[in-house]
Amino acid sequence: MLPLRLHRRSNHGLMAAFEMTIPTGTSPNAAVSRSDQWHAVTASFLGWTLDAFDFFVIVFLIDTLAVQFHVPKSAIVATIGYTLAMRPVGAVVFGLLADRYGRRKLLMANVVFFSVVELLCGFAPNYAVFLLLRTIYGIGMGGEWGVGASLAMESAPTKWRGILSGVVQSGYSIGYLLAAVAARFVQPAWGWRAMFWVGGAPALLAFYIRSRVRESEAWQQHRAPTVGAILRTASGHWKTFAYLVLLMTLMMFLSHGTQDLYPDFLKSARGFSPAVVSYIAILFNIGAVLGAITFGYFSERLGRRRSMIAALAVSLAVIPAWAFGGSLAVLAIGAFVMQVGVQGAWGIIPAHLNELSPDAARGLMPGLAYQLGILFAAGTNTIEYALRDRLGYAWALAAFEITNIALLMTVVALGSERKGKSFLRTEEVQSSTT
């Protein structure tokens, strides 16, 4: 009896790699077509893009909503906090259900859920209703990343997992860009409510998922019999989960620490106009997309951890230009390169977290770790703003990120990786000889 194991051959086509690994006794669905793979990745990418769009809409409406609902700006900002606080709840609910009942069904349900709530935000008659809706919306946003990432990574060809991880993660930056475009063209023409009505359109994505996206074969093979079994699997890997939460917390410090207050820094500390700041924001989001895809690609050649460390080194090296640049051009280039590195590291995360998670809890663990990281890093802006009063704005941003990046590089280096891990039970295929 000689085991017939999976071998990755870089010079073979995508279909050949999958056709060689159909286990005896399993359904023909194990041989997933290239079209099926791309539909799954596309659905996950669009889901995360449109979810990010729905989240960032409010960033451009803070002043308008404060006037509309007769509340201070701080009250509108607080709704963002409530949304973030509910994201771990969504990760648990949708993650558990996705592990129990399938990625495809739960991704459809999740997209419809957050789209309908976003649509209703446009009809909110007062602040209390708006706050309630944004809180509920957080449940939907918290569920999308984990479900979508597990579907995409389980469906993607192993040798393309890194670059497609970057594509999926770049949806966050593209969603931000689309929200900025809507603020520029939709709000002036049709008002603030239309911004949220447009955000209801992603519900149509559910029809695409239903008609073109197939269920993950990996999920079908590893499907847990009960929710309790999923929880037992996750609890049995608590050390891995704790590491992922720490990693995600530091990654959230990285992204939010370099993005959230940077526009205010450019306006208040450097005196640039809102129009100039918006163009710099567009520029660095383009850099973010390029970085996510580029370093996702590198991660297939260099490994997940080495590529993440390389991306973080890029961000660390550009801090002098990013925070202390003496001209608009230097600051703009610094902001662009900073996000190439930041989102370069982030682009590897969907693949890395799914590869480190146990098969039966892949819908739950990556998404919950991601969303708990958001929760634990919620004080990023408060910390940086407090440092501003002691160190000055530039040094506040620079000192915070120098410390965080150094710690993050250490945590990544000391961690583990399972690049190229097979999500299918190909090892069970055997052939016998005498």
TORTI-342506 format. One record per atom (N, C-alpha, C): residue in three letters; x, y, z. Coordinates in steps of 0.001 Angstrom, whole numbers, plus 500000, padded with zeros to 6 digits. Example, Ala and Ser with C-alpha at 12.3 -4.5 7.8 and 13.67 -1.06 7.14 Angstrom:
# residues 2
ALA513190494310507800
ALA512300495500507800
ALA513200496700507800
SER512850497750507080
SER513670498940507140
SER512900500030507870
END
This chain:
# residues 434
MET500851498796500000
MET500000500000500000
MET500876501240500000
LEU500753501989498957
LEU501542503211498867
LEU500605504407498859
PRO500791505372499767
PRO499927506545499791
PRO500167507416498567
LEU499076507866497992
LEU499160508794496864
LEU498895510187497379
ARG499931510997497485
ARG499805512311498112
ARG499797513411497067
LEU499316514560497511
LEU499242515732496645
LEU500607516355496480
HIS500991516629495236
HIS502231517327494957
HIS501888518585494179
ARG502419519715494600
ARG502191520962493881
ARG503229521077492783
ARG502790521242491553
ARG503711521412490437
ARG503431522752489793
SER504383523643489935
SER504168525014489492
SER503972525119487996
ASN504438524110487196
ASN504321524220485763
ASN503035523585485234
HIS502161523125486121
HIS500893522558485699
HIS499811523626485750
GLY498751523439484983
GLY497613524355484998
GLY496797524176486258
LEU495870525113486490
LEU495044525070487684
LEU494181523807487708
MET493605523465486573
MET492725522305486562
MET493497521015486822
ALA494701520917486283
ALA495489519707486496
ALA495765519492487970
ALA496064520569488678
ALA496370520467490103
ALA495186519924490885
PHE493976520315490455
PHE492800519864491181
PHE492336518486490731
GLU492444518192489435
GLU491995516898488949
GLU492843515764489508
MET494098516038489855
MET494985515013490398
MET494632514641491829
THR493717515430492458
THR493502515251493893
THR492073514887494258
ILE491335514208493346
ILE489968513821493663
ILE489989512563494508
PRO489555512635495768
PRO489605511464496619
PRO488626510394496170
THR489027509121496284
THR488131508022495979
THR486976508027496964
GLY485770507889496435
GLY484610507833497307
GLY483974509176497568
THR484560510269497075
THR483946511575497256
THR483206511943495996
SER482408512995496064
SER481630513417494909
SER482513514067493879
PRO482051514136492616
PRO482823514804491582
PRO483015516279491859
ASN482260516823492815
ASN482409518248493114
ASN483786518591493622
ALA484570517585494030
ALA485921517864494508
ALA486770518470493416
ALA486453518143492131
ALA487178518742491016
ALA486497520045490661
VAL486877521095491307
VAL486243522394491124
VAL486811523060489885
SER485929523567489037
SER486391524197487813
SER487015525551488109
ARG487783526024487153
ARG488394527338487309
ARG487320528419487437
SER486231528258486685
SER485128529213486769
SER484532529250488171
ASP484336528075488768
ASP483793528020490130
ASP484716528719491125
GLN486013528519490946
GLN486984529148491844
GLN486893530667491767
TRP486849531180490558
TRP486835532637490403
TRP485520533256490838
HIS484417532524490646
HIS483143533054491126
HIS483152533176492652
ALA483721532201493337
ALA483784532248494803
ALA484633533411495280
VAL485796533593494661
VAL486680534697495044
VAL486024536039494721
THR485388536131493565
THR484723537377493167
THR483613537743494148
ALA482809536758494527
ALA481726537020495473
ALA482264537507496812
SER483346536899497279
SER483937537297498557
SER484531538700498477
PHE485214538974497364
PHE485796540305497158
PHE484703541372497113
LEU483649541131496334
LEU482575542113496218
LEU481841542293497542
GLY481657541203498277
GLY481000541318499572
GLY481762542214500523
TRP483095542048500595
TRP483916542856501481
TRP484010544300500980
THR484060544490499669
THR484094545839499095
THR482827546606499439
LEU481688545985499211
LEU480413546666499430
LEU480123546846500912
ASP480585545914501731
ASP480445546065503179
ASP481271547252503662
ALA482506547365503163
ALA483357548501503528
ALA482747549813503053
PHE482159549795501861
PHE481475550994501366
PHE480374551425502337
ASP479551550468502760
ASP478456550782503678
ASP478970551333505004
PHE480117550830505459
PHE480682551309506720
PHE481227552728506588
PHE481966553004505511
PHE482659554282505381
PHE481758555426504938
VAL480554555118504495
VAL479618556184504108
VAL479467557208505226
ILE479367556721506450
ILE479101557613507576
ILE480269558559507845
VAL481485558157507475
VAL482660558991507698
VAL482523560333506979
PHE481855560315505837
PHE481699561528505034
PHE480438562317505392
LEU479658561829506372
LEU478377562463506692
LEU478281562925508135
ILE479388562953508847
ILE479344563277510276
ILE478725564649510522
ASP479215565670509830
ASP478667567019510022
ASP477198567086509601
THR476883566505508465
THR475514566548507939
THR474534565862508878
LEU474898564689509369
LEU474002563943510252
LEU473834564627511603
ALA474886565274512084
ALA474779565999513354
ALA473737567106513249
VAL473753567811512131
VAL472760568873511906
VAL471370568267511723
GLN471275567205510936
GLN469991566574510638
GLN469295566064511898
PHE470056565436512795
PHE469471564831513986
PHE469579565716515224
HIS470111566928515057
HIS470217567901516159
HIS471001567326517344
VAL472150566745517046
VAL473029566193518073
VAL474448566690517802
PRO475330566653518808
PRO476726567035518565
PRO477424566018517664
LYS478508566440517041
LYS479266565540516162
LYS479745564301516908
SER480045564457518181
SER480523563313518969
SER479486562191519012
ALA478215562551518957
ALA477163561537518977
ALA477162560721517689
ILE477456561347516576
ILE477543560618515306
ILE478787559743515288
VAL479885560287515791
VAL481113559488515887
VAL480884558265516767
ALA480067558431517815
ALA479788557315518726
ALA479106556164518008
THR478321556450516967
THR477660555363516237
THR478690554454515570
ILE479827555023515172
ILE480898554205514596
ILE481421553226515647
GLY481563553718516877
GLY482023552864517963
GLY481057551718518239
TYR479759551998518199
TYR478774550942518412
TYR478828549903517291
THR479033550363516075
THR479176549432514952
THR480362548504515171
LEU481497549081515558
LEU482699548282515779
LEU482515547308516942
ALA481830547757517985
ALA481647546909519167
ALA480816545669518863
MET479919545759517883
MET479045544632517560
MET479663543679516537
ARG480783544054515964
ARG481384543196514944
ARG481800541818515479
PRO482359541687516684
PRO482634540341517193
PRO481379539486517346
VAL480247540112517665
VAL478988539370517766
VAL478636538771516407
GLY478776539582515361
GLY478503539083514019
GLY479449537972513610
ALA480713538093514017
ALA481694537064513683
ALA481320535728514322
VAL480824535767515558
VAL480416534537516239
VAL479171533945515587
VAL478155534773515396
VAL476872534282514866
VAL477033533725513459
PHE477549534549512547
PHE477658534109511164
PHE478772533078510980
GLY479845533188511773
GLY480925532213511674
GLY480494530821512087
LEU479803530726513223
LEU479304529422513673
LEU478324528825512675
LEU477404529641512187
LEU476414529148511233
LEU477062528738509919
ALA478105529453509506
ALA478803529091508274
ALA479533527766508420
ASP480098527501509584
ASP480756526220509822
ASP479740525079509927
ARG478545525393510368
ARG477524524348510532
ARG476707524122509262
TYR476336525209508561
TYR475388525076507456
TYR475952525459506085
GLY477194525949506032
GLY477806526214504737
GLY478164527674504518
ARG479251527900503769
ARG479721529260503498
ARG478752530020502584
ARG478320529351501525
ARG477523530004500483
ARG476204530558501038
LYS475458529734501761
LYS474177530191502306
LYS474357531366503259
LEU475370531264504111
LEU475555532323505114
LEU476100533594504495
LEU476898533472503414
LEU477350534685502751
LEU476174535413502124
MET475248534679501513
MET474039535296500972
MET473231535981502074
ALA473019535270503177
ALA472246535833504282
ALA472921537069504854
ASN474249537020504961
ASN474986538147505517
ASN474875539380504632
VAL475047539193503318
VAL474976540322502385
VAL473598540968502424
VAL472557540152502426
VAL471196540689502496
VAL470985541426503812
PHE471492540853504897
PHE471318541458506228
PHE471915542854506290
PHE473215542989505974
PHE473828544311506145
PHE473312545306505103
SER472892544825503926
SER472376545726502898
SER471017546301503286
VAL470154545454503830
VAL468828545914504244
VAL468943546913505392
VAL469811546613506353
VAL469994547540507479
VAL470555548875506974
GLU471501548817506047
GLU472052550053505475
GLU470964550852504776
LEU470109550183504030
LEU468999550853503351
LEU468080551540504358
LEU467773550850505446
LEU466893551415506468
LEU467502552637507135
CYS468839552700507208
CYS469490553876507792
CYS469090555147507038
GLY468840555010505753
GLY468441556170504959
GLY467044556664505263
PHE466268555865505995
PHE464905556260506372
PHE464795556637507846
ALA465915556628508570
ALA465879556896510014
ALA465258558268510292
PRO464217558323511131
PRO463556559611511404
PRO464249560432512489
ASN465060559784513319
ASN465707560510514407
ASN466998559791514791
TYR467716560388515726
TYR469026559845516112
TYR468907558489516800
ALA467903558306517645
ALA467767557054518382
ALA467614555872517425
VAL466788556039516409
VAL466588554973515423
VAL467868554752514619
PHE468528555846514256
PHE469764555735513478
PHE470840554989514271
LEU470968555316515558
LEU471941554646516415
LEU471639553146516510
LEU470375552801516666
LEU469986551395516754
LEU470342550656515460
LEU470070551278514332
LEU470344550638513045
LEU471843550470512805
ARG472626551465513165
ARG474085551337512980
ARG474674550282513915
THR474064550116515084
THR474499549064515998
THR474197547686515404
ILE472985547525514882
ILE472611546255514249
ILE473472546002513017
TYR473773547066512282
TYR474615546910511089
TYR475970546289511450
GLY476484546610512629
GLY477768546063513051
GLY477773544539513085
ILE476611543929513379
ILE476527542465513386
ILE476784541929511981
GLY476172542568510985
GLY476375542145509599
GLY477801542342509138
MET478377543487509469
MET479754543749509050
MET480718542771509713
GLY480437542423510956
GLY481314541507511667
GLY481305540101511100
GLY480213539719510447
GLY480125538373509905
GLY480698538217508515
GLU480752539288507739
GLU481095539152506312
GLU482519538697506081
TRP483486539294506782
TRP484887539000506475
TRP485209537523506704
GLY484814536978507850
GLY485158535599508155
GLY484532534611507193
VAL483246534791506893
VAL482555533883505981
VAL483111534011504566
GLY483263535261504105
GLY483762535476502751
GLY485194534998502574
ALA486041535255503567
ALA487440534853503458
ALA487576533334503453
SER486802532643504281
SER486889531183504302
SER486412530592502980
LEU485330531134502410
LEU484850530650501118
LEU485886530880500028
ALA486465532067499995
ALA487444532396498956
ALA488702531547499080
MET489238531425500277
MET490485530694500446
MET490299529187500267
GLU489145528651500649
GLU488883527234500432
GLU488645526917498962
SER488174527892498207
SER487877527680496791
SER489061528000495887
ALA489969528844496354
ALA491089529286495524
ALA492089528150495300
PRO492708528098494113
PRO493806527150493900
PRO494923527430494898
THR495530526390495420
THR496536526558496464
THR497653527493496040
LYS498139527352494803
LYS499281528163494387
LYS498905529617494103
TRP497602529909494028
TRP497144531290493836
TRP496561531882495115
ARG496619531132496205
ARG495950531568497434
ARG496485532895497936
GLY497795533123497841
GLY498386534360498347
GLY497903535590497612
ILE497994535578496279
ILE497600536757495516
ILE496092536990495604
LEU495303535905495629
LEU493860536079495756
LEU493481536541497159
SER494285536201498139
SER494113536752499481
SER494249538268499445
GLY495260538748498709
GLY495443540190498561
GLY494298540844497829
VAL493764540167496816
VAL492623540704496071
VAL491412540855496981
VAL491110539807497741
VAL489955539854498646
VAL490113540968499674
GLN491291541053500290
GLN491504542062501336
GLN491486543476500772
SER491902543654499514
SER491917544992498912
SER490514545555498756
GLY489508544698498873
GLY488136545188498807
GLY487837546253499844
TYR488524546183500985
TYR488318547179502046
TYR488712548572501561
SER489869548675500921
SER490339549965500412
SER489485550448499252
ILE489060549530498396
ILE488223549913497266
ILE486857550387497752
GLY486337549743498798
GLY485078550209499374
GLY485182551625499911
TYR486322551947500520
TYR486584553297501014
TYR486580554300499854
LEU487228553905498753
LEU487273554769497575
LEU485870555006497010
LEU485076553960496933
LEU483719554101496406
LEU482867555002497291
ALA483065554910498609
ALA482330555795499517
ALA482719557247499288
ALA484010557480499017
ALA484468558846498727
ALA483860559363497426
VAL483778558511496437
VAL483161558897495161
VAL481683559218495363
ALA480983558397496152
ALA479570558647496424
ALA479375559969497159
ALA480277560266498088
ALA480193561538498818
ALA480399562723497880
ARG481201562512496846
ARG481478563597495900
ARG480329563822494924
PHE479639562744494529
PHE478644562881493466
PHE477205562594493905
VAL476996561588494777
VAL475640561222495162
VAL475049562205496164
GLN475798562514497218
GLN475267563409498245
GLN474907564790497714
PRO475774565461496944
PRO475385566785496439
PRO474146566754495550
ALA473950565667494835
ALA472837565597493893
ALA471529565167494547
TRP471584564206495477
TRP470347563621496012
TRP470250563655497529
GLY471259564153498221
GLY471174564284499667
GLY471738563097500431
TRP471811563252501757
TRP472478562255502586
TRP471747560926502627
ARG470420560950502557
ARG469683559688502626
ARG470011558780501442
ALA470234559376500298
ALA470552558590499104
ALA471867557825499264
MET472771558359500078
MET474038557660500334
MET473768556275500936
PHE472829556210501870
PHE472501554933502491
PHE471627554078501572
TRP470786554701500769
TRP469972553926499832
TRP470856553222498803
VAL471878553923498342
VAL472834553284497436
VAL473491552093498135
GLY473726552247499434
GLY474345551173500205
GLY473474549938500340
GLY472190550047499971
GLY471320548881499998
GLY471438548024498755
ALA472073548558497719
ALA472200547832496451
ALA472964546514496557
PRO473948546384497475
PRO474679545114497558
PRO473810543885497789
ALA472555544075498229
ALA471673542924498407
ALA471516542132497112
LEU471675542814495980
LEU471577542143494682
LEU472691541119494494
LEU473786541296495249
LEU474892540346495149
LEU474447538944495551
ALA473415538844496384
ALA472927537539496820
ALA472440536707495635
PHE471864537366494625
PHE471399536639493444
PHE472577536045492675
TYR473661536798492603
TYR474870536305491938
TYR475436535106492692
ILE475502535219494007
ILE476036534123494820
ILE475178532873494640
ARG473856533049494644
ARG472956531910494535
ARG473085531208493184
SER473287531988492122
SER473281531406490787
SER474647530926490312
ARG475739531532490808
ARG477049531238490238
ARG478065530646491211
VAL477849530798492497
VAL478855530354493477
VAL478480528991494029
ARG479425528065494034
ARG479211526739494580
ARG479712526660496020
GLU479130525753496759
GLU479550525556498138
GLU480983525023498172
SER481679525389499228
SER483062524943499406
SER483126523432499619
GLU483933522751498777
GLU484135521314498949
GLU484833521021500271
ALA485749521901500681
ALA486443521706501950
ALA485465521716503114
TRP484481522634503061
TRP483480522666504130
TRP482670521375504138
GLN482291520882502970
GLN481500519664502901
GLN482259518474503493
GLN483569518445503296
GLN484363517350503841
GLN484516517432505356
HIS484630518659505876
HIS484947518835507299
HIS483753519316508120
ARG482591519272507557
ARG481402519797508229
ARG481212519176509607
ALA481059520030510603
ALA480855519552511973
ALA479402519151512167
PRO479127518118512962
PRO477750517644513133
PRO476878518575513959
THR477495519345514859
THR476729520242515727
THR477523521517515980
VAL476813522534516457
VAL477484523768516858
VAL478431523490518024
GLY478033522600518919
GLY478892522241520040
GLY480213521653519587
ALA480183520873518521
ALA481410520283517997
ALA482340521363517455
ILE481759522381516838
ILE482562523504516330
ILE483239524225517486
LEU482477524476518533
LEU483025525173519695
LEU484108524347520375
ARG483924523030520419
ARG484950522178521021
ARG486230522184520191
THR486069522208518864
THR487240522288517990
THR487992523588518220
ALA487249524689518271
ALA487884525990518477
ALA488569526068519839
SER487901525579520887
SER488490525640522229
SER489718524756522335
GLY489755523685521542
GLY490927522820521550
GLY492145523457520907
HIS491921524554520163
HIS493016525295519535
HIS493106526701520132
TRP492912526816521438
TRP492850528131522071
TRP494173528881521998
LYS495292528167522007
LYS496581528847521910
LYS496748529514520543
THR496365528795519504
THR496409529380518155
THR495487530572518070
PHE494286530423518647
PHE493319531521518603
PHE493843532749519342
ALA494450532551520508
ALA495006533670521269
ALA496090534373520469
TYR496915533606519774
TYR497951534208518926
TYR497322535025517802
LEU496277534491517173
LEU495629535211516078
LEU494995536514516563
VAL494417536496517754
VAL493824537728518302
VAL494911538771518559
LEU496041538348519142
LEU497157539274519354
LEU497649539833518025
LEU497820538964517042
LEU498269539402515725
LEU497303540407515124
MET496010540134515205
MET495012541026514623
MET494924542355515373
THR495118542341516669
THR495107543585517436
THR496235544498516971
LEU497427543939516814
LEU498564544729516348
LEU498367545176514898
MET497759544324514087
MET497474544713512704
MET496462545847512642
MET495496545849513556
MET494527546949513614
MET495198548238514073
PHE496119548125515037
PHE496911549296515425
PHE497659549854514215
LEU498133548953513375
LEU498883549373512188
LEU498008550125511204
SER496881549543510815
SER496048550172509790
SER495359551428510305
HIS494699551331511451
HIS493978552499511971
HIS494947553579512450
GLY496108553164512939
GLY497091554145513389
GLY497739554926512266
THR497699554407511050
THR498297555114509914
THR497261555771509018
GLN495971555469509224
GLN494933555975508319
GLN493980556975508967
ASP493482556662510154
ASP492336557396510685
ASP492620558875510941
LEU493723559167511624
LEU494018560557511969
LEU494926561258510961
TYR495399560520509970
TYR496341561130509024
TYR495725562296508252
PRO494467562205507777
PRO493869563381507131
PRO493803564602508054
ASP493449564374509325
ASP493396565489510275
ASP494793566061510507
PHE495794565185510560
PHE497186565625510692
PHE497586566532509522
LEU497216566138508326
LEU497562566940507146
LEU496872568301507175
LYS495645568326507681
LYS494908569594507721
LYS495358570486508877
SER495404569923510080
SER495650570756511258
SER497126571035511512
ALA497983570065511221
ALA499413570250511493
ALA500168570794510289
ARG499706570481509083
ARG500402570925507876
ARG499643571979507081
GLY498390572219507443
GLY497642573316506839
GLY497135573079505434
PHE497019571827505005
PHE496514571553503659
PHE494994571648503633
SER494466572031502479
SER493021572175502324
SER492343570812502269
PRO491035570765502557
PRO490308569495502476
PRO490412568838501098
ALA490429569653500042
ALA490523569087498692
ALA491854568372498493
VAL492937569006498946
VAL494260568389498819
VAL494321567109499641
VAL493780567157500840
VAL493785565982501715
VAL493005564837501073
SER491876565148500419
SER491092564095499781
SER491870563431498651
TYR492643564221497913
TYR493437563647496829
TYR494551562749497384
ILE495146563160498508
ILE496171562318499132
ILE495545561017499626
ALA494312561113500163
ALA493622559906500634
ALA493349558950499473
ILE492944559497498345
ILE492727558656497164
ILE494034557999496745
LEU495120558781496776
LEU496426558261496375
LEU496866557117497285
PHE496745557307498600
PHE497247556240499465
PHE496341555013499469
ASN495071555170499112
ASN494221553990498967
ASN494571553197497713
ILE495013553891496671
ILE495521553199495489
ILE496771552397495866
GLY497647553015496649
GLY498822552311497142
GLY498448551098497973
ALA497370551224498755
ALA496923550112499587
ALA496512548914498735
VAL495775549167497664
VAL495337548085496779
VAL496539547410496127
LEU497461548221495613
LEU498660547673494969
LEU499487546848495957
GLY499627547346497177
GLY500408546642498189
GLY499795545302498562
ALA498472545270498735
ALA497802544038499130
ALA498011542942498092
ILE497852543287496827
ILE497988542282495770
ILE499447541884495577
THR500353542869495606
THR501774542594495371
THR502363541686496434
PHE502154542030497698
PHE502746541210498762
PHE501988539890498940
GLY500706539868498554
GLY500012538590498529
GLY500673537639497548
TYR501073538178496406
TYR501798537380495408
TYR503155536928495950
PHE503890537839496564
PHE505202537491497114
PHE505103536398498174
SER503980536370498897
SER503850535402499985
SER503838533964499483
GLU503496533760498212
GLU503557532410497652
GLU504999531984497384
ARG505870532938497188
ARG507270532629496899
ARG508150532688498149
LEU507917533691498990
LEU508770533918500159
LEU508207533325501437
GLY506929532976501431
GLY506273532534502656
GLY505446533663503252
ARG504463533306504061
ARG503551534309504639
ARG504292535252505599
ARG505050534698506528
ARG505680535527507562
ARG506781536414506980
ARG507615535860506105
ARG508675536676505511
ARG508104537829504698
SER507036537563503978
SER506428538620503161
SER505787539693504036
MET505149539266505125
MET504563540245506050
MET505654541113506663
ILE506752540500507069
ILE507860541260507664
ILE508460542224506649
ALA508563541784505390
ALA509085542667504346
ALA508171543867504136
ALA506861543633504133
ALA505908544731503973
ALA505991545695505156
LEU506098545144506353
LEU506216545990507542
LEU507510546794507523
ALA508566546218506985
ALA509835546941506879
ALA509698548135505940
VAL508899547993504882
VAL508643549110503966
VAL507967550254504714
SER506944549917505501
SER506246550955506268
SER507153551611507297
LEU507968550821507958
LEU508876551368508964
LEU509882552321508324
ALA510394551950507162
ALA511418552762506505
ALA510888554099506006
VAL509589554164505687
VAL509042555381505089
VAL508455556340506120
ILE508513555996507407
ILE507943556860508447
ILE508521558280508422
PRO509819558476508216
PRO510320559866508167
PRO509626560720507109
ALA509417560167505912
ALA508726560931504863
ALA507246561066505173
TRP506646560019505711
TRP505217559992506003
TRP504828560991507108
ALA505654561118508126
ALA505314561977509266
ALA506035563316509253
PHE507258563359508690
PHE508073564564508806
PHE508429565204507470
GLY507824564725506398
GLY508118565272505075
GLY507971566788505040
GLY508911567448504381
GLY508911568909504373
GLY508094569539503271
SER507535568755502384
SER506743569303501278
SER505552568404501013
LEU504609568927500247
LEU503420568161499893
LEU503800566898499129
ALA504743567035498206
ALA505144565888497389
ALA505735564770498248
VAL506595565132499191
VAL507225564115500046
VAL506183563441500930
LEU505280564220501495
LEU504228563649502336
LEU503309562726501525
ALA502969563137500311
ALA502098562325499461
ALA502771560995499105
ILE504044561063498743
ILE504785559834498427
ILE504903558961499670
GLY505179559616500811
GLY505274558866502062
GLY503974558159502404
ALA502843558856502205
ALA501540558260502494
ALA501257557087501562
PHE501608557241500290
PHE501407556176499301
PHE502213554937499673
VAL503510555120499931
VAL504381553981500231
VAL504007553362501582
MET503615554190502539
MET503188553683503837
MET502059552666503664
GLN501048553012502858
GLN499914552107502690
GLN500239550915501794
VAL501226551058500921
VAL501713549887500187
VAL502203548838501190
GLY502961549292502194
GLY503467548376503207
GLY502392547889504156
VAL501552548808504629
VAL500504548444505589
VAL499555547418504986
GLN499000547741503838
GLN498053546819503224
GLN498759545656502535
GLY500064545813502276
GLY500833544663501817
GLY500838543567502869
ALA501047543958504126
ALA500973542990505221
ALA499548542468505390
TRP498579543359505256
TRP497181542966505418
TRP496713542022504317
GLY497243542178503111
GLY496797541343502013
GLY497066539869502224
ILE498005539538503070
ILE498365538149503351
ILE497459537536504420
ILE496774538380505172
ILE496017537931506341
ILE494922536905506023
PRO494063537105505004
PRO493030536084504762
PRO493602534687504571
ALA494649534564503758
ALA495261533246503545
ALA495922532734504821
HIS496670533588505492
HIS497441533186506670
HIS496528532696507791
LEU495469533450508095
LEU494573533069509179
LEU493796531798508850
ASN493373531637507608
ASN492629530433507239
ASN493519529203507254
GLU494782529367506891
GLU495706528234506918
GLU496054527808508340
LEU496052528744509276
LEU496380528423510665
LEU495186527882511451
SER493983528049510926
SER492781527653511662
SER492400526206511388
PRO491788525523512366
PRO491352524136512163
PRO490234524052511133
ASP490161522939510435
ASP489219522793509323
ASP487766522992509745
ALA487378522432510859
ALA485973522446511259
ALA485522523798511811
ALA486462524715512069
ALA486107526023512635
ALA486692527164511809
ARG486870526933510510
ARG487496527956509668
ARG486559529132509395
GLY485263528932509531
GLY484341530056509394
GLY484322530934510634
LEU484598530330511795
LEU484509531046513070
LEU485811531716513477
MET486904530954513547
MET488129531453514187
MET488774532644513480
PRO489001532620512169
PRO489632533787511538
PRO488800535053511689
GLY487490534934511453
GLY486625536115511541
GLY486527536670512941
LEU486427535776513937
LEU486323536249515319
LEU487629536884515772
ALA488763536286515406
ALA490058536887515748
ALA490189538270515111
TYR489777538383513875
TYR489807539661513149
TYR488983540721513889
GLN487760540353514249
GLN486860541338514855
GLN487226541653516303
LEU487772540693517036
LEU488253541004518384
LEU489460541932518317
GLY490278541760517286
GLY491388542691517081
GLY490891544116516921
ILE489814544270516150
ILE489181545590515984
ILE488744546147517333
LEU488112545289518130
LEU487597545728519434
LEU488720546150520361
PHE489775545344520443
PHE490875545631521361
PHE491716546820520897
ALA491688547124519617
ALA492459548255519098
ALA491606549508518943
ALA490412549485519527
ALA489481550605519351
ALA490035551919519896
GLY490974551848520832
GLY491509553075521425
GLY492679553676520673
THR492959553189519470
THR494105553680518704
THR494097555194518558
ASN493000555731518074
ASN492934557176517828
ASN493048557977519121
THR492451557476520181
THR492525558160521474
THR493967558222521962
ILE494686557107521814
ILE496087557071522248
ILE496933558049521441
GLU496784558018520136
GLU497582558905519281
GLU497241560368519544
TYR495970560649519759
TYR495575562039520001
TYR496132562534521334
ALA496182561642522330
ALA496760562023523614
ALA498264562249523488
LEU498931561424522692
LEU500369561610522464
LEU500652562916521729
ARG499715563348520922
ARG499897564600520178
ARG500129565771521112
ASP499406565794522234
ASP499544566907523172
ASP500902566895523876
ARG501555565740523926
ARG502853565632524600
ARG504032565723523633
LEU503868565110522468
LEU504999564979521545
LEU504877565821520285
GLY503697566360520032
GLY503432566983518740
GLY502824565948517806
TYR502084566423516806
TYR501311565507515971
TYR502206564517515222
ALA503254565019514583
ALA504105564152513769
ALA504762563059514606
TRP505316563444515748
TRP505977562455516597
TRP504975561501517246
ALA503762561970517492
ALA502739561085518053
ALA502453559930517098
LEU502238560260515834
LEU501979559225514838
LEU503209558336514643
ALA504369558975514527
ALA505598558226514247
ALA505974557306515409
ALA505955557821516640
ALA506355557015517795
ALA505418555834517998
PHE504124556079517834
PHE503152555000518007
PHE503416553874517007
GLU503631554244515741
GLU503787553209514719
GLU505168552563514734
ILE506204553292515103
ILE507529552663515231
ILE507475551565516285
THR506860551876517426
THR506731550893518497
THR505874549710518061
ASN504733550013517442
ASN503811548959517040
ASN504404548055515962
ILE505047548650514962
ILE505612547857513871
ILE506730546952514383
ALA507565547480515283
ALA508640546659515849
ALA508066545467516611
LEU507025545710517401
LEU506384544625518142
LEU505703543644517198
LEU505038544169516175
LEU504330543328515220
LEU505291542434514440
MET506418542978514019
MET507415542175513312
MET507920541032514193
THR508077541306515481
THR508520540266516418
THR507477539170516556
VAL506213539567516694
VAL505123538589516846
VAL504994537734515587
VAL505108538346514433
VAL505030537590513176
VAL506201536614513077
ALA507401537090513399
ALA508599536243513295
ALA508532535043514236
LEU507960535233515419
LEU507897534151516401
LEU506726533202516167
GLY505816533588515272
GLY504652532763514998
GLY504967531621514046
SER503928530947513616
SER504081529835512684
SER503289530129511425
GLU503456529291510426
GLU502658529411509219
GLU502466528031508614
ARG501430527919507785
ARG501142526652507108
ARG500834526942505639
LYS501731527666505015
LYS501541528048503621
LYS501335526815502746
GLY500306526897501903
GLY500037525795500998
GLY499288524633501619
LYS498818524798502846
LYS498057523736503509
LYS496868523327502643
SER496683522043502461
SER495534521551501710
SER494299521569502602
PHE493223522157502101
PHE491972522176502848
PHE491114520953502545
LEU491550520114501591
LEU490828518908501230
LEU491526517681501813
ARG490794516599501966
ARG491340515380502542
ARG492006514531501469
THR492939515114500764
THR493614514397499693
THR494518513307500224
GLU494937513442501480
GLU495844512461502056
GLU495194511102502235
GLU493853511078502178
GLU493172509819502381
GLU493150508946501116
VAL493570509552499979
VAL493575508799498737
VAL494734507803498752
GLN494444506583498471
GLN495496505570498482
GLN495375504671497252
SER496493504139496823
SER496494503114495792
SER497335501950496296
SER497018500778495894
SER497728499616496402
SER498504498916495295
THR499638498379495646
THR500430497587494727
THR500894496323495453
THR501255495330494727
THR501765494107495351
THR503156493816494856
END
